[in-house]
Amino acid sequence: HDSCSGSAACQYAGRYGGSIGEIVDSCNGTSACAEAGATGFIKDIMNSCQGDFACTTAGSSGGNIGTIRDSCIGTEACYYAGHLGEVDEFTGSCKGEGACYRLADEGLVGGVRGGCNAYGACTNAGSLSGRAAYIAIGNITSGIDSCCNDAVECQFTNETSLPDECPRASATKSGKGGKSSKVGKSSKASSVAAIVQEMSMSYLLV
């Protein structure tokens, strides 16, 4: 399979003093990885960042991401992930439209492993972005492991508000936080318009 296929895909990836190791079977779609790792660092991208605007600015502007493997699949998945922030790794994660869109933007997430695999899941998790809508959500030092896999789940999550299903978060929680109502798998049959409307209210605000 090819990499960097699509208009502007990988156009400025790893440039301007930034660095990306290998890009293998990845970054296919319009503007996929267009500025990934630009003035930032990504160790490797393996079988990941598939879809229009996937990983467009991931790990850029001083961001630091370990290996992205089998992750960030879908339109706008991981778009701003690790922008000005840090993510230890992505493994089998962030599969779905808009998944991990702004994860660890100016913040830190200690890896995403088998998590955030649904429409709009974990969009702003671990973000410290100065934008008014997302300010000071907080870091997730333990990472996100095999959880947050329902639609629009864990959108504004930090270390203490992770669901109990996230195994390494349990020790840091004093009790079960209020989880937003989950959207079942039937949501995938929803119209694209409804999904876009949901997302526009959650992470596309400026």
Solvent accessible surface area in square Angstrom, and as a share of the most:
residue,aa,sasa,rsa
1,H,202,0.90
2,D,107,0.55
3,S,37,0.24
4,C,47,0.28
5,S,59,0.38
6,G,42,0.40
7,S,81,0.52
8,A,41,0.32
9,A,13,0.10
10,C,23,0.14
11,Q,90,0.40
12,Y,72,0.27
13,A,20,0.16
14,G,18,0.18
15,R,121,0.44
16,Y,135,0.51
17,G,84,0.81
18,G,15,0.14
19,S,51,0.33
20,I,29,0.15
21,G,50,0.48
22,E,104,0.47
23,I,49,0.25
24,V,56,0.32
25,D,42,0.22
26,S,0,0.00
27,C,0,0.00
28,N,37,0.19
29,G,14,0.14
30,T,53,0.31
31,S,18,0.12
32,A,0,0.00
33,C,0,0.00
34,A,9,0.07
35,E,76,0.34
36,A,0,0.00
37,G,0,0.00
38,A,8,0.06
39,T,65,0.38
40,G,10,0.10
41,F,81,0.34
42,I,0,0.00
43,K,113,0.48
44,D,26,0.14
45,I,0,0.00
46,M,41,0.18
47,N,77,0.39
48,S,0,0.00
49,C,0,0.00
50,Q,43,0.19
51,G,21,0.20
52,D,62,0.32
53,F,75,0.31
54,A,0,0.00
55,C,0,0.00
56,T,10,0.06
57,T,17,0.10
58,A,1,0.00
59,G,0,0.00
60,S,5,0.03
61,S,49,0.31
62,G,54,0.52
63,G,2,0.02
64,N,69,0.35
65,I,0,0.00
66,G,13,0.13
67,T,23,0.13
68,I,0,0.00
69,R,107,0.39
70,D,50,0.26
71,S,0,0.00
72,C,0,0.00
73,I,57,0.29
74,G,18,0.17
75,T,59,0.34
76,E,43,0.19
77,A,0,0.00
78,C,1,0.00
79,Y,41,0.16
80,Y,45,0.17
81,A,0,0.00
82,G,0,0.00
83,H,34,0.15
84,L,88,0.44
85,G,11,0.10
86,E,68,0.30
87,V,1,0.01
88,D,79,0.41
89,E,56,0.25
90,F,1,0.00
91,T,53,0.31
92,G,21,0.20
93,S,0,0.00
94,C,0,0.00
95,K,84,0.36
96,G,17,0.17
97,E,53,0.24
98,G,1,0.01
99,A,0,0.00
100,C,0,0.00
101,Y,15,0.06
102,R,8,0.03
103,L,0,0.00
104,A,0,0.00
105,D,3,0.01
106,E,69,0.31
107,G,6,0.06
108,L,52,0.26
109,V,0,0.00
110,G,5,0.05
111,G,0,0.00
112,V,0,0.00
113,R,55,0.20
114,G,28,0.27
115,G,0,0.00
116,C,0,0.00
117,N,44,0.23
118,A,8,0.07
119,Y,42,0.16
120,G,0,0.00
121,A,0,0.00
122,C,0,0.00
123,T,0,0.00
124,N,0,0.00
125,A,0,0.00
126,G,0,0.00
127,S,0,0.00
128,L,66,0.33
129,S,2,0.01
130,G,52,0.50
131,R,90,0.33
132,A,99,0.77
133,A,59,0.45
134,Y,3,0.01
135,I,111,0.56
136,A,74,0.57
137,I,22,0.11
138,G,17,0.16
139,N,59,0.30
140,I,0,0.00
141,T,91,0.53
142,S,18,0.12
143,G,2,0.02
144,I,0,0.00
145,D,21,0.11
146,S,81,0.52
147,C,5,0.03
148,C,4,0.02
149,N,57,0.29
150,D,37,0.19
151,A,11,0.08
152,V,29,0.16
153,E,12,0.05
154,C,11,0.07
155,Q,21,0.09
156,F,97,0.40
157,T,9,0.05
158,N,40,0.21
159,E,24,0.11
160,T,84,0.49
161,S,54,0.35
162,L,0,0.00
163,P,5,0.03
164,D,63,0.33
165,E,81,0.36
166,C,1,0.01
167,P,75,0.47
168,R,130,0.47
169,A,0,0.00
170,S,66,0.43
171,A,99,0.77
172,T,66,0.38
173,K,29,0.12
174,S,128,0.83
175,G,45,0.43
176,K,140,0.59
177,G,30,0.29
178,G,88,0.85
179,K,69,0.29
180,S,79,0.51
181,S,102,0.66
182,K,97,0.41
183,V,56,0.32
184,G,45,0.43
185,K,167,0.71
186,S,94,0.60
187,S,17,0.11
188,K,126,0.53
189,A,94,0.73
190,S,49,0.32
191,S,67,0.43
192,V,101,0.58
193,A,74,0.58
194,A,48,0.37
195,I,18,0.09
196,V,77,0.44
197,Q,116,0.51
198,E,69,0.31
199,M,10,0.05
200,S,41,0.26
201,M,121,0.54
202,S,8,0.05
203,Y,1,0.00
204,L,67,0.33
205,L,86,0.43
206,V,164,0.94
